[in-house]
Amino acid sequence: MKLLDIPIIRRIRQNHALEHATIHILSWRYPHLKLVGRSSESGFYVYGDVDTEAVAAAASEALVRLQRGEKELAVHPRCGTNLATAGILAGFSAFLALAGKSKRRWTRLPEALTLATIAVMLAQPLGLIIQRYLTTLPEVDDVAIKEVRRFERGGVRVHKVELVRR
């Protein structure tokens, strides 16, 4: 069995795809709303000042649209995958530039900064590719929404979209 096909990983990838699709739809309907999402094994969370009915409607529409084949909804430009990709690439490129003993570190700093900057620029398109093939799975035909619950966490409105498999 492939790593990405392990049941728990598959569920999280599907949930991540549905989270992104839901955030896309909410962002289109409420363009000035600031939202954050986070996926888990049992579903996903939406953090932000949005009504429960709006989250439930967006999640339902997102599920139907993914099931109809709108796979592009599974990828989001502000996903944490992009941030992680940028951090890893920038850190690794700076490390490589500063490695070795041929010059003093301070003289290698411009090279490290240049490589880290190039890495961050490459991270956005690479992050989208990583989302498309690794961290999301838009094949959600076996997914159903069980419930959408609202609660407060540290003064922040949170919605938990709980999912089940059919």
N, CA and C atoms as an extended XYZ file, in Angstrom:
498
Properties=species:S:1:pos:R:3:atomname:S:1:resname:S:1:resid:I:1 pbc="F F F"
N         0.841       -1.183        0.000 N   MET     1
C         0.000        0.000        0.000 CA  MET     1
C         0.889        1.251        0.000 C   MET     1
N         0.533        2.215       -0.820 N   LYS     2
C         1.268        3.474       -0.885 CA  LYS     2
C         0.961        4.321        0.345 C   LYS     2
N         1.924        5.148        0.725 N   LEU     3
C         1.766        6.013        1.889 CA  LEU     3
C         0.518        6.888        1.783 C   LEU     3
N         0.279        7.478        0.623 N   LEU     4
C        -0.866        8.375        0.455 CA  LEU     4
C        -2.202        7.643        0.463 C   LEU     4
N        -2.186        6.314        0.352 N   ASP     5
C        -3.414        5.517        0.357 CA  ASP     5
C        -3.742        4.937        1.730 C   ASP     5
N        -2.868        5.172        2.712 N   ILE     6
C        -3.176        4.726        4.082 CA  ILE     6
C        -4.456        5.437        4.505 C   ILE     6
N        -5.440        4.701        5.050 N   PRO     7
C        -6.760        5.292        5.308 CA  PRO     7
C        -6.759        6.630        6.059 C   PRO     7
N        -5.998        6.763        7.120 N   ILE     8
C        -6.021        8.022        7.870 CA  ILE     8
C        -5.451        9.176        7.033 C   ILE     8
N        -4.413        8.907        6.267 N   ILE     9
C        -3.819        9.949        5.417 CA  ILE     9
C        -4.784       10.311        4.301 C   ILE     9
N        -5.420        9.321        3.721 N   ARG    10
C        -6.419        9.577        2.674 CA  ARG    10
C        -7.548       10.453        3.213 C   ARG    10
N        -8.052       10.156        4.403 N   ARG    11
C        -9.134       10.953        4.999 CA  ARG    11
C        -8.697       12.401        5.216 C   ARG    11
N        -7.504       12.585        5.772 N   ILE    12
C        -7.021       13.946        6.027 CA  ILE    12
C        -6.852       14.709        4.716 C   ILE    12
N        -6.346       14.068        3.696 N   ARG    13
C        -6.188       14.720        2.382 CA  ARG    13
C        -7.551       15.109        1.802 C   ARG    13
N        -8.537       14.222        1.921 N   GLN    14
C        -9.886       14.542        1.451 CA  GLN    14
C       -10.464       15.718        2.247 C   GLN    14
N       -10.293       15.669        3.559 N   ASN    15
C       -10.806       16.739        4.420 CA  ASN    15
C       -10.128       18.065        4.083 C   ASN    15
N        -8.840       18.011        3.804 N   HIS    16
C        -8.074       19.202        3.430 CA  HIS    16
C        -8.629       19.782        2.122 C   HIS    16
N        -8.938       18.931        1.169 N   ALA    17
C        -9.511       19.387       -0.103 CA  ALA    17
C       -10.861       20.061        0.118 C   ALA    17
N       -11.696       19.449        0.939 N   LEU    18
C       -13.018       20.023        1.212 CA  LEU    18
C       -12.900       21.316        2.022 C   LEU    18
N       -11.936       21.380        2.923 N   GLU    19
C       -11.682       22.620        3.667 CA  GLU    19
C       -11.350       23.747        2.693 C   GLU    19
N       -10.430       23.498        1.763 N   HIS    20
C       -10.043       24.518        0.789 CA  HIS    20
C       -11.234       24.949       -0.062 C   HIS    20
N       -11.998       23.992       -0.543 N   ALA    21
C       -13.155       24.318       -1.380 CA  ALA    21
C       -14.163       25.162       -0.597 C   ALA    21
N       -14.361       24.839        0.668 N   THR    22
C       -15.280       25.608        1.512 CA  THR    22
C       -14.768       27.030        1.715 C   THR    22
N       -13.477       27.175        1.983 N   ILE    23
C       -12.883       28.501        2.175 CA  ILE    23
C       -12.984       29.314        0.877 C   ILE    23
N       -12.762       28.674       -0.275 N   HIS    24
C       -12.929       29.375       -1.555 CA  HIS    24
C       -14.337       29.959       -1.660 C   HIS    24
N       -15.335       29.135       -1.419 N   ILE    25
C       -16.728       29.566       -1.577 CA  ILE    25
C       -17.073       30.666       -0.578 C   ILE    25
N       -16.665       30.504        0.676 N   LEU    26
C       -16.921       31.555        1.665 CA  LEU    26
C       -16.227       32.857        1.269 C   LEU    26
N       -15.009       32.762        0.753 N   SER    27
C       -14.267       33.963        0.346 CA  SER    27
C       -14.928       34.660       -0.834 C   SER    27
N       -15.517       33.905       -1.740 N   TRP    28
C       -16.218       34.514       -2.871 CA  TRP    28
C       -17.492       35.209       -2.395 C   TRP    28
N       -18.191       34.586       -1.453 N   ARG    29
C       -19.445       35.163       -0.959 CA  ARG    29
C       -19.216       36.345       -0.021 C   ARG    29
N       -18.143       36.282        0.754 N   TYR    30
C       -17.821       37.320        1.743 CA  TYR    30
C       -16.372       37.752        1.534 C   TYR    30
N       -16.101       38.579        0.519 N   PRO    31
C       -14.716       38.875        0.126 CA  PRO    31
C       -13.868       39.574        1.186 C   PRO    31
N       -14.486       40.251        2.140 N   HIS    32
C       -13.702       40.972        3.151 CA  HIS    32
C       -13.516       40.163        4.434 C   HIS    32
N       -14.018       38.961        4.444 N   LEU    33
C       -13.932       38.093        5.610 CA  LEU    33
C       -12.540       37.484        5.725 C   LEU    33
N       -12.007       37.478        6.929 N   LYS    34
C       -10.709       36.838        7.177 CA  LYS    34
C       -10.982       35.460        7.780 C   LYS    34
N       -10.552       34.427        7.064 N   LEU    35
C       -10.802       33.047        7.481 CA  LEU    35
C        -9.515       32.251        7.516 C   LEU    35
N        -9.496       31.284        8.408 N   VAL    36
C        -8.404       30.328        8.486 CA  VAL    36
C        -9.042       28.952        8.598 C   VAL    36
N        -8.451       27.975        7.951 N   GLY    37
C        -8.952       26.611        8.038 CA  GLY    37
C        -7.869       25.676        8.535 C   GLY    37
N        -8.313       24.562        9.093 N   ARG    38
C        -7.382       23.525        9.553 CA  ARG    38
C        -8.090       22.185        9.458 C   ARG    38
N        -7.434       21.233        8.838 N   SER    39
C        -8.021       19.909        8.645 CA  SER    39
C        -7.589       18.954        9.740 C   SER    39
N        -8.433       17.962        9.968 N   SER    40
C        -8.125       16.906       10.930 CA  SER    40
C        -8.630       15.590       10.349 C   SER    40
N        -8.459       14.537       11.094 N   GLU    41
C        -8.920       13.224       10.636 CA  GLU    41
C       -10.446       13.163       10.528 C   GLU    41
N       -11.137       13.881       11.407 N   SER    42
C       -12.595       13.777       11.452 CA  SER    42
C       -13.327       14.861       10.665 C   SER    42
N       -12.595       15.815       10.100 N   GLY    43
C       -13.246       16.887        9.348 CA  GLY    43
C       -12.308       18.063        9.199 C   GLY    43
N       -12.852       19.260        9.406 N   PHE    44
C       -12.019       20.453        9.354 CA  PHE    44
C       -12.664       21.572       10.164 C   PHE    44
N       -11.831       22.566       10.475 N   TYR    45
C       -12.250       23.722       11.257 CA  TYR    45
C       -12.163       24.973       10.389 C   TYR    45
N       -13.105       25.880       10.591 N   VAL    46
C       -13.070       27.195        9.967 CA  VAL    46
C       -13.065       28.217       11.101 C   VAL    46
N       -12.018       29.035       11.142 N   TYR    47
C       -11.859       30.070       12.151 CA  TYR    47
C       -12.183       31.403       11.507 C   TYR    47
N       -13.101       32.147       12.105 N   GLY    48
C       -13.434       33.468       11.583 CA  GLY    48
C       -14.857       33.844       11.915 C   GLY    48
N       -15.155       35.121       11.768 N   ASP    49
C       -16.453       35.675       12.136 CA  ASP    49
C       -17.458       35.464       11.004 C   ASP    49
N       -17.959       34.246       10.939 N   VAL    50
C       -18.921       33.867        9.900 CA  VAL    50
C       -20.040       33.066       10.550 C   VAL    50
N       -21.244       33.194       10.017 N   ASP    51
C       -22.393       32.475       10.568 CA  ASP    51
C       -22.303       30.979       10.280 C   ASP    51
N       -22.856       30.210       11.189 N   THR    52
C       -22.856       28.760       11.059 CA  THR    52
C       -23.586       28.321        9.790 C   THR    52
N       -24.697       28.981        9.492 N   GLU    53
C       -25.464       28.635        8.295 CA  GLU    53
C       -24.630       28.857        7.030 C   GLU    53
N       -23.829       29.920        7.023 N   ALA    54
C       -22.988       30.205        5.861 CA  ALA    54
C       -21.914       29.137        5.693 C   ALA    54
N       -21.311       28.701        6.805 N   VAL    55
C       -20.297       27.643        6.741 CA  VAL    55
C       -20.934       26.346        6.251 C   VAL    55
N       -22.095       26.004        6.797 N   ALA    56
C       -22.772       24.770        6.397 CA  ALA    56
C       -23.142       24.799        4.912 C   ALA    56
N       -23.663       25.923        4.443 N   ALA    57
C       -24.044       26.034        3.028 CA  ALA    57
C       -22.814       25.957        2.129 C   ALA    57
N       -21.737       26.637        2.509 N   ALA    58
C       -20.510       26.612        1.700 CA  ALA    58
C       -19.908       25.211        1.673 C   ALA    58
N       -19.899       24.533        2.813 N   ALA    59
C       -19.346       23.174        2.862 CA  ALA    59
C       -20.176       22.223        1.998 C   ALA    59
N       -21.489       22.353        2.045 N   SER    60
C       -22.361       21.502        1.223 CA  SER    60
C       -22.128       21.753       -0.264 C   SER    60
N       -22.044       23.039       -0.638 N   GLU    61
C       -21.784       23.364       -2.044 CA  GLU    61
C       -20.399       22.872       -2.463 C   GLU    61
N       -19.416       23.051       -1.598 N   ALA    62
C       -18.051       22.614       -1.904 CA  ALA    62
C       -18.005       21.107       -2.140 C   ALA    62
N       -18.694       20.363       -1.307 N   LEU    63
C       -18.716       18.910       -1.452 CA  LEU    63
C       -19.323       18.510       -2.795 C   LEU    63
N       -20.458       19.100       -3.124 N   VAL    64
C       -21.120       18.784       -4.399 CA  VAL    64
C       -20.218       19.148       -5.579 C   VAL    64
N       -19.586       20.314       -5.514 N   ARG    65
C       -18.741       20.755       -6.630 CA  ARG    65
C       -17.500       19.873       -6.787 C   ARG    65
N       -16.899       19.459       -5.668 N   LEU    66
C       -15.768       18.528       -5.766 CA  LEU    66
C       -16.235       17.190       -6.341 C   LEU    66
N       -17.402       16.716       -5.912 N   GLN    67
C       -17.925       15.457       -6.416 CA  GLN    67
C       -18.248       15.533       -7.912 C   GLN    67
N       -18.556       16.735       -8.392 N   ARG    68
C       -18.814       16.945       -9.826 CA  ARG    68
C       -17.525       17.088      -10.637 C   ARG    68
N       -16.379       17.110       -9.949 N   GLY    69
C       -15.112       17.144      -10.664 CA  GLY    69
C       -14.386       18.475      -10.674 C   GLY    69
N       -14.813       19.454       -9.891 N   GLU    70
C       -14.142       20.754       -9.839 CA  GLU    70
C       -12.915       20.666       -8.923 C   GLU    70
N       -11.927       19.918       -9.376 N   LYS    71
C       -10.743       19.612       -8.572 CA  LYS    71
C        -9.923       20.841       -8.206 C   LYS    71
N        -9.982       21.891       -9.008 N   GLU    72
C        -9.203       23.097       -8.723 CA  GLU    72
C        -9.594       23.743       -7.396 C   GLU    72
N       -10.804       23.449       -6.902 N   LEU    73
C       -11.236       23.993       -5.614 CA  LEU    73
C       -10.437       23.420       -4.446 C   LEU    73
N        -9.762       22.297       -4.662 N   ALA    74
C        -9.005       21.639       -3.590 CA  ALA    74
C        -7.685       22.329       -3.293 C   ALA    74
N        -7.265       23.234       -4.161 N   VAL    75
C        -5.969       23.915       -3.998 CA  VAL    75
C        -6.225       25.374       -3.652 C   VAL    75
N        -5.543       25.874       -2.622 N   HIS    76
C        -5.749       27.263       -2.187 CA  HIS    76
C        -4.416       27.997       -2.098 C   HIS    76
N        -4.339       29.207       -2.649 N   PRO    77
C        -3.056       29.930       -2.668 CA  PRO    77
C        -2.539       30.352       -1.298 C   PRO    77
N        -3.411       30.423       -0.292 N   ARG    78
C        -2.952       30.825        1.038 CA  ARG    78
C        -2.865       29.637        2.013 C   ARG    78
N        -2.708       28.462        1.474 N   CYS    79
C        -2.602       27.256        2.301 CA  CYS    79
C        -1.284       27.240        3.072 C   CYS    79
N        -1.321       26.657        4.248 N   GLY    80
C        -0.115       26.490        5.046 CA  GLY    80
C         0.944       25.645        4.353 C   GLY    80
N         0.534       24.804        3.419 N   THR    81
C         1.504       24.025        2.639 CA  THR    81
C         2.466       24.962        1.905 C   THR    81
N         1.951       26.065        1.391 N   ASN    82
C         2.801       27.034        0.695 CA  ASN    82
C         3.784       27.679        1.665 C   ASN    82
N         3.323       28.010        2.858 N   LEU    83
C         4.219       28.595        3.866 CA  LEU    83
C         5.300       27.603        4.278 C   LEU    83
N         4.899       26.369        4.503 N   ALA    84
C         5.875       25.345        4.896 CA  ALA    84
C         6.892       25.119        3.782 C   ALA    84
N         6.414       25.090        2.542 N   THR    85
C         7.319       24.916        1.399 CA  THR    85
C         8.318       26.064        1.340 C   THR    85
N         7.828       27.292        1.525 N   ALA    86
C         8.717       28.465        1.499 CA  ALA    86
C         9.750       28.379        2.617 C   ALA    86
N         9.326       28.029        3.804 N   GLY    87
C        10.251       27.937        4.927 CA  GLY    87
C        11.312       26.875        4.731 C   GLY    87
N        10.895       25.720        4.265 N   ILE    88
C        11.839       24.613        4.045 CA  ILE    88
C        12.839       24.969        2.947 C   ILE    88
N        12.336       25.477        1.833 N   LEU    89
C        13.234       25.818        0.724 CA  LEU    89
C        14.186       26.957        1.089 C   LEU    89
N        13.664       27.990        1.742 N   ALA    90
C        14.513       29.128        2.116 CA  ALA    90
C        15.565       28.698        3.133 C   ALA    90
N        15.145       27.932        4.118 N   GLY    91
C        16.090       27.466        5.126 CA  GLY    91
C        17.165       26.574        4.541 C   GLY    91
N        16.746       25.650        3.699 N   PHE    92
C        17.701       24.724        3.091 CA  PHE    92
C        18.676       25.455        2.165 C   PHE    92
N        18.169       26.388        1.372 N   SER    93
C        19.055       27.115        0.458 CA  SER    93
C        20.033       28.000        1.224 C   SER    93
N        19.584       28.642        2.295 N   ALA    94
C        20.494       29.450        3.114 CA  ALA    94
C        21.537       28.557        3.789 C   ALA    94
N        21.110       27.410        4.262 N   PHE    95
C        22.038       26.458        4.873 CA  PHE    95
C        23.129       26.055        3.884 C   PHE    95
N        22.716       25.728        2.663 N   LEU    96
C        23.695       25.331        1.640 CA  LEU    96
C        24.662       26.467        1.332 C   LEU    96
N        24.150       27.679        1.259 N   ALA    97
C        25.013       28.823        0.953 CA  ALA    97
C        26.021       29.080        2.066 C   ALA    97
N        25.628       28.820        3.295 N   LEU    98
C        26.504       29.097        4.436 CA  LEU    98
C        27.369       27.908        4.832 C   LEU    98
N        27.122       26.750        4.225 N   ALA    99
C        27.885       25.550        4.567 CA  ALA    99
C        29.307       25.654        4.012 C   ALA    99
N        30.202       24.917        4.587 N   GLY   100
C        31.576       24.900        4.113 CA  GLY   100
C        32.449       25.906        4.847 C   GLY   100
N        33.724       25.838        4.594 N   LYS   101
C        34.667       26.683        5.321 CA  LYS   101
C        35.527       27.529        4.388 C   LYS   101
N        35.123       27.630        3.126 N   SER   102
C        35.982       28.336        2.171 CA  SER   102
C        36.015       29.843        2.415 C   SER   102
N        34.960       30.405        2.941 N   LYS   103
C        34.903       31.841        3.209 CA  LYS   103
C        34.308       32.067        4.592 C   LYS   103
N        34.457       33.260        5.069 N   ARG   104
C        33.806       33.613        6.332 CA  ARG   104
C        32.305       33.705        6.089 C   ARG   104
N        31.540       33.387        7.090 N   ARG   105
C        30.078       33.378        6.936 CA  ARG   105
C        29.527       34.723        6.486 C   ARG   105
N        30.019       35.800        7.043 N   TRP   106
C        29.486       37.120        6.689 CA  TRP   106
C        29.683       37.420        5.213 C   TRP   106
N        30.730       36.929        4.622 N   THR   107
C        30.951       37.177        3.195 CA  THR   107
C        30.018       36.329        2.327 C   THR   107
N        29.452       35.277        2.909 N   ARG   108
C        28.511       34.420        2.177 CA  ARG   108
C        27.060       34.836        2.397 C   ARG   108
N        26.845       35.812        3.270 N   LEU   109
C        25.479       36.238        3.579 CA  LEU   109
C        24.712       36.720        2.346 C   LEU   109
N        25.282       37.551        1.469 N   PRO   110
C        24.522       37.953        0.272 CA  PRO   110
C        24.078       36.760       -0.579 C   PRO   110
N        24.949       35.767       -0.702 N   GLU   111
C        24.585       34.562       -1.458 CA  GLU   111
C        23.444       33.821       -0.762 C   GLU   111
N        23.519       33.706        0.559 N   ALA   112
C        22.464       33.022        1.313 CA  ALA   112
C        21.134       33.747        1.153 C   ALA   112
N        21.149       35.069        1.244 N   LEU   113
C        19.924       35.851        1.097 CA  LEU   113
C        19.359       35.742       -0.320 C   LEU   113
N        20.213       35.773       -1.299 N   THR   114
C        19.766       35.642       -2.685 CA  THR   114
C        19.133       34.280       -2.930 C   THR   114
N        19.796       33.228       -2.484 N   LEU   115
C        19.247       31.878       -2.665 CA  LEU   115
C        17.939       31.701       -1.898 C   LEU   115
N        17.871       32.234       -0.686 N   ALA   116
C        16.637       32.129        0.101 CA  ALA   116
C        15.496       32.884       -0.580 C   ALA   116
N        15.785       34.031       -1.154 N   THR   117
C        14.767       34.807       -1.867 CA  THR   117
C        14.265       34.064       -3.100 C   THR   117
N        15.169       33.495       -3.857 N   ILE   118
C        14.774       32.702       -5.030 CA  ILE   118
C        13.926       31.511       -4.586 C   ILE   118
N        14.317       30.888       -3.487 N   ALA   119
C        13.567       29.741       -2.975 CA  ALA   119
C        12.140       30.144       -2.604 C   ALA   119
N        11.982       31.287       -1.970 N   VAL   120
C        10.637       31.748       -1.592 CA  VAL   120
C         9.801       32.030       -2.845 C   VAL   120
N        10.426       32.579       -3.871 N   MET   121
C         9.695       32.846       -5.120 CA  MET   121
C         9.257       31.543       -5.790 C   MET   121
N        10.071       30.520       -5.714 N   LEU   122
C         9.718       29.218       -6.289 CA  LEU   122
C         8.704       28.461       -5.440 C   LEU   122
N         8.621       28.817       -4.175 N   ALA   123
C         7.773       28.076       -3.240 CA  ALA   123
C         6.289       28.171       -3.584 C   ALA   123
N         5.813       29.323       -4.056 N   GLN   124
C         4.384       29.463       -4.355 CA  GLN   124
C         3.931       28.456       -5.405 C   GLN   124
N         4.527       28.425       -6.591 N   PRO   125
C         4.057       27.419       -7.551 CA  PRO   125
C         4.340       25.984       -7.089 C   PRO   125
N         5.455       25.773       -6.409 N   LEU   126
C         5.760       24.430       -5.914 CA  LEU   126
C         4.768       24.011       -4.827 C   LEU   126
N         4.407       24.951       -3.967 N   GLY   127
C         3.415       24.664       -2.921 CA  GLY   127
C         2.077       24.247       -3.510 C   GLY   127
N         1.669       24.902       -4.586 N   LEU   128
C         0.415       24.531       -5.249 CA  LEU   128
C         0.495       23.122       -5.831 C   LEU   128
N         1.644       22.771       -6.382 N   ILE   129
C         1.843       21.417       -6.918 CA  ILE   129
C         1.805       20.390       -5.780 C   ILE   129
N         2.453       20.716       -4.667 N   ILE   130
C         2.453       19.810       -3.512 CA  ILE   130
C         1.030       19.613       -2.993 C   ILE   130
N         0.254       20.694       -2.947 N   GLN   131
C        -1.145       20.557       -2.540 CA  GLN   131
C        -1.890       19.622       -3.487 C   GLN   131
N        -1.727       19.869       -4.784 N   ARG   132
C        -2.478       19.117       -5.803 CA  ARG   132
C        -2.197       17.617       -5.733 C   ARG   132
N        -0.933       17.248       -5.489 N   TYR   133
C        -0.565       15.832       -5.577 CA  TYR   133
C        -0.303       15.145       -4.242 C   TYR   133
N        -0.106       15.919       -3.174 N   LEU   134
C         0.242       15.290       -1.898 CA  LEU   134
C        -0.709       15.608       -0.750 C   LEU   134
N        -0.990       16.887       -0.517 N   THR   135
C        -1.683       17.234        0.732 CA  THR   135
C        -3.194       17.333        0.611 C   THR   135
N        -3.730       17.308       -0.621 N   THR   136
C        -5.188       17.280       -0.781 CA  THR   136
C        -5.570       16.122       -1.701 C   THR   136
N        -6.818       15.702       -1.561 N   LEU   137
C        -7.369       14.657       -2.432 CA  LEU   137
C        -8.824       15.039       -2.732 C   LEU   137
N        -9.099       15.567       -3.928 N   PRO   138
C       -10.448       16.041       -4.237 CA  PRO   138
C       -11.446       14.934       -4.565 C   PRO   138
N       -11.035       13.694       -4.504 N   GLU   139
C       -11.935       12.560       -4.748 CA  GLU   139
C       -12.710       12.282       -3.457 C   GLU   139
N       -13.892       12.890       -3.357 N   VAL   140
C       -14.656       12.855       -2.108 CA  VAL   140
C       -16.034       12.207       -2.281 C   VAL   140
N       -16.140       11.271       -3.214 N   ASP   141
C       -17.430       10.630       -3.464 CA  ASP   141
C       -17.953        9.852       -2.258 C   ASP   141
N       -17.060        9.402       -1.390 N   ASP   142
C       -17.470        8.634       -0.219 CA  ASP   142
C       -17.636        9.498        1.031 C   ASP   142
N       -17.571       10.826        0.880 N   VAL   143
C       -17.611       11.746        2.014 CA  VAL   143
C       -19.007       12.349        2.143 C   VAL   143
N       -19.444       12.510        3.390 N   ALA   144
C       -20.700       13.205        3.686 CA  ALA   144
C       -20.475       14.105        4.897 C   ALA   144
N       -21.244       15.173        4.962 N   ILE   145
C       -21.168       16.085        6.108 CA  ILE   145
C       -22.102       15.565        7.192 C   ILE   145
N       -21.549       15.316        8.364 N   LYS   146
C       -22.339       14.839        9.494 CA  LYS   146
C       -22.992       16.006       10.209 C   LYS   146
N       -22.183       17.025       10.559 N   GLU   147
C       -22.733       18.202       11.232 CA  GLU   147
C       -21.733       19.346       11.187 C   GLU   147
N       -22.253       20.544       11.413 N   VAL   148
C       -21.434       21.742       11.533 CA  VAL   148
C       -21.767       22.360       12.877 C   VAL   148
N       -20.743       22.449       13.738 N   ARG   149
C       -20.926       22.998       15.089 CA  ARG   149
C       -20.119       24.278       15.246 C   ARG   149
N       -20.669       25.201       16.007 N   ARG   150
C       -19.974       26.446       16.309 CA  ARG   150
C       -19.574       26.457       17.772 C   ARG   150
N       -18.389       26.991       18.051 N   PHE   151
C       -17.951       27.223       19.424 CA  PHE   151
C       -16.953       28.362       19.438 C   PHE   151
N       -16.627       28.839       20.615 N   GLU   152
C       -15.662       29.924       20.769 CA  GLU   152
C       -14.387       29.345       21.371 C   GLU   152
N       -13.258       29.826       20.880 N   ARG   153
C       -11.962       29.391       21.394 CA  ARG   153
C       -11.092       30.638       21.538 C   ARG   153
N       -10.887       31.086       22.775 N   GLY   154
C       -10.059       32.265       23.021 CA  GLY   154
C       -10.593       33.521       22.357 C   GLY   154
N       -11.901       33.667       22.326 N   GLY   155
C       -12.509       34.837       21.715 CA  GLY   155
C       -12.644       34.758       20.206 C   GLY   155
N       -12.295       33.614       19.620 N   VAL   156
C       -12.385       33.428       18.173 CA  VAL   156
C       -13.540       32.474       17.871 C   VAL   156
N       -14.345       32.833       16.898 N   ARG   157
C       -15.438       31.955       16.473 CA  ARG   157
C       -14.847       30.820       15.638 C   ARG   157
N       -15.228       29.595       15.990 N   VAL   158
C       -14.718       28.410       15.310 CA  VAL   158
C       -15.895       27.537       14.897 C   VAL   158
N       -15.816       27.006       13.696 N   HIS   159
C       -16.800       26.022       13.236 CA  HIS   159
C       -16.080       24.717       12.941 C   HIS   159
N       -16.630       23.645       13.469 N   LYS   160
C       -16.108       22.306       13.179 CA  LYS   160
C       -17.064       21.663       12.192 C   LYS   160
N       -16.540       21.318       11.021 N   VAL   161
C       -17.322       20.602       10.025 CA  VAL   161
C       -16.910       19.142       10.159 C   VAL   161
N       -17.797       18.359       10.740 N   GLU   162
C       -17.503       16.955       10.962 CA  GLU   162
C       -17.973       16.142        9.755 C   GLU   162
N       -17.091       15.274        9.286 N   LEU   163
C       -17.351       14.487        8.090 CA  LEU   163
C       -17.414       13.003        8.430 C   LEU   163
N       -18.144       12.275        7.615 N   VAL   164
C       -18.214       10.817        7.753 CA  VAL   164
C       -18.001       10.199        6.372 C   VAL   164
N       -17.651        8.923        6.369 N   ARG   165
C       -17.483        8.174        5.114 CA  ARG   165
C       -18.682        7.261        4.955 C   ARG   165
N       -19.173        7.203        3.729 N   ARG   166
C       -20.331        6.336        3.426 CA  ARG   166
C       -19.879        4.974        2.993 C   ARG   166
